[in-house]
Amino acid sequence: MADQEELAGLELAYQVEQFYNREARFMNQRQHRQWLETMVHQDIHYWLPINENRFAKDRRPEVTPEDGGIYDDNYGDLEFRISRLETGQVWMEDPPSRIRHLISNVEVYHTDDDKLLNVYSNFHVYRNRRQRDETNLIGGRVDLLVREGDSFKILKRRINLDMRVVLDKNLYFFM
Amino acid sequence: MVNVDNLIDLENGIQSKKVFWDQEVYDQEIERIFGRSWLFLTHESQIPEPGDFFTTYMGEDPIIVARQMDGSIKAFINSCTHRGNQVCHADSGNTRSFNCSYHGWSFGIDGELAMVPLEAEVYFNKLDKAAHRLPEVTQVDNYRGFIFGCFDAEAPPLQEWLGDMAWYMDSWADTGGGAELIGTPMKTILKCNWKVPSENFIGDGYHVGWTHSAALQMIGGPLSALSGNGELPPMDDVGAQITTRHGHGFGVIWELGHAIHRDPGDYIQFQQQTLPEVIEKKGEWRGKFYTGHWNSGLFPNCSFLYGTNTFKIWHPKGPHEIEVWTWTLVQKNMSPELKREIKKQAIQTFGTAGTLESDDGENMETCTRTNRGFQTRRGTMNSSMGMDGDGRHPELPGVLGASFIGETSYRGFYRFWSEIMKADSWADIHKNDETWIDNWLGKDAVSGMAARNIA
């Protein structure tokens, strides 16, 4: 698919990369509400499907949004998660954990609609909690971004976490 | 052999912290509990067609559960009888055979050894193939679509193992078309002992208001008053705690089955539509249970939240780690749209990124990890809440506590844990079948709930 799409020019690709860097900084600094309000589209579908290990010959259809997922969130769902973090009563975040997002492999493509961009990227999320509790989660994202002035909003995000058994106690953070 | 009496004080509701840490306790659990109990394998809705299979564990043993050509279900050990290699690495699927990746031995969907490469040339046709089938799980049976397996031929039949717990579960497992599990399970890990979540789900109404304070506050609705234990409902009328013969038990909050869902309208409507059927088939009491919220456990390591539609198994991975598998539990007669909506809400609360799930994991890990300390491990844990209120109820089976927020089902879980850990065989356990309540609580113990006559 991506091969037939028109690659974005240098300036646009740079803007998207900076958009992702800013997003990562918001996450790392716990500015979740700022992220939601300035970077997320009201009609977002934020989706992290459940992986299953299947034989290569398995003929069942690929997972679709209809199957739900670990995240299957609209704007209100994301807002709910963020509000919970803001109550000050999430004991596992007190003292706060540390989190760092590294974003790479950003590919930006035009679509048939001038306002929409298809973007692929990879992430490495490092979490460090309590004294010596650490996890590393690596995956990819497929985004549909809406151009808004000089910036963008995330209209669709599909997150692919590259593991079957999630080697962490939860995924209550944004990727 | 571990001296179980040094670990469990039934009379005072006390457990040694060693039960969450010691390797020798764990080894004995694997042999005596996981080797002799009925363990949840899968739900028949997960393998509907002949040739469908699902892979899981019984204790730490890898297991294949497969739908046979005649529609029956068999389970066998997922390890080649030649050199022990795992023969199936897929989570689920449909197949005619399981082919070992080492030397190519091929086993049928029935576990029989069907084909051995170069059989004539290298074994000279002298290999006894019948003797090399994948070892079958000794007993496999089905309770209303939930498939269980047991490695002990002497264990009682599944229906007897579930006992009074099945009487309660029938209120929703035998109404509304029956229950089913939908989707592939989420899988995650927790560095905790398998009993920490098992005991939490079976009987911990106490933590709800505090551990989940933030989520309850945000969800709003009838449970939000519990947030931070701010405003407590009248404790004698809020629900019940129940434990049964083989350690299964639950806590129920009346009328609030739906309360952890953010948008429960369609679910409430389904319950109201089906409630007359439940009362007609199962009576008034089970109608009351049907619309309640249950935090529940099937001994040893299967837990579910009826109402929040979450079904879990905690696979032990040594004394200090588990794999958590989570499905969505629905009733078959729900519309596809309602099932989809419930699945979304159930995963949003108790899935891998759940708004309540993430509160629990941290507690469960450190309840285990602190016992690394020698002095810590010499200490004990307390589950004495509401002890004086445990006893019989004139109309309900099992042992009931005084209130929903109590630790009756904790005590019941460790009562049976202690019994099966000590017993040399099922014959020993059967000796207590008629007298377990008398021996535990005395002949005259009446549930605090019954004593207040709130029924």
Chai-1 contact restraints between the chains, C-beta under 6 A:
chainA,res_idxA,chainB,res_idxB,connection_type,confidence,min_distance_angstrom,max_distance_angstrom,comment,restraint_id
A,I50,B,T184,contact,1.0,0.0,6.0,A-B,restraint_1
A,I50,B,M186,contact,1.0,0.0,6.0,A-B,restraint_2
A,E52,B,D91,contact,1.0,0.0,6.0,A-B,restraint_3
A,E52,B,T184,contact,1.0,0.0,6.0,A-B,restraint_4
A,N53,B,A90,contact,1.0,0.0,6.0,A-B,restraint_5
A,N53,B,D91,contact,1.0,0.0,6.0,A-B,restraint_6
A,R54,B,A90,contact,1.0,0.0,6.0,A-B,restraint_7
A,R54,B,G93,contact,1.0,0.0,6.0,A-B,restraint_8
A,F55,B,A90,contact,1.0,0.0,6.0,A-B,restraint_9
A,F55,B,G93,contact,1.0,0.0,6.0,A-B,restraint_10
A,D58,B,G93,contact,1.0,0.0,6.0,A-B,restraint_11
A,G68,B,K343,contact,1.0,0.0,6.0,A-B,restraint_12
A,G68,B,K344,contact,1.0,0.0,6.0,A-B,restraint_13
A,I70,B,G351,contact,1.0,0.0,6.0,A-B,restraint_14
A,I70,B,T352,contact,1.0,0.0,6.0,A-B,restraint_15
A,I70,B,A353,contact,1.0,0.0,6.0,A-B,restraint_16
A,Y71,B,A353,contact,1.0,0.0,6.0,A-B,restraint_17
A,D72,B,K344,contact,1.0,0.0,6.0,A-B,restraint_18
A,F80,B,M218,contact,1.0,0.0,6.0,A-B,restraint_19
A,S83,B,M218,contact,1.0,0.0,6.0,A-B,restraint_20
A,R84,B,A214,contact,1.0,0.0,6.0,A-B,restraint_21
A,R84,B,A215,contact,1.0,0.0,6.0,A-B,restraint_22
A,R84,B,M218,contact,1.0,0.0,6.0,A-B,restraint_23
A,R84,B,T355,contact,1.0,0.0,6.0,A-B,restraint_24
A,T87,B,A214,contact,1.0,0.0,6.0,A-B,restraint_25
A,T87,B,Q217,contact,1.0,0.0,6.0,A-B,restraint_26
A,Q89,B,S213,contact,1.0,0.0,6.0,A-B,restraint_27
A,Q89,B,A214,contact,1.0,0.0,6.0,A-B,restraint_28
A,V90,B,A214,contact,1.0,0.0,6.0,A-B,restraint_29
A,M92,B,E362,contact,1.0,0.0,6.0,A-B,restraint_30
A,V165,B,K187,contact,1.0,0.0,6.0,A-B,restraint_31
A,V166,B,T188,contact,1.0,0.0,6.0,A-B,restraint_32
A,V166,B,T352,contact,1.0,0.0,6.0,A-B,restraint_33
A,L167,B,I189,contact,1.0,0.0,6.0,A-B,restraint_34
A,K169,B,L190,contact,1.0,0.0,6.0,A-B,restraint_35
A,K169,B,G361,contact,1.0,0.0,6.0,A-B,restraint_36
A,N170,B,S358,contact,1.0,0.0,6.0,A-B,restraint_37
A,N170,B,G361,contact,1.0,0.0,6.0,A-B,restraint_38
A,L171,B,T352,contact,1.0,0.0,6.0,A-B,restraint_39
A,L171,B,A353,contact,1.0,0.0,6.0,A-B,restraint_40
A,Y172,B,A353,contact,1.0,0.0,6.0,A-B,restraint_41
A,Y172,B,S358,contact,1.0,0.0,6.0,A-B,restraint_42
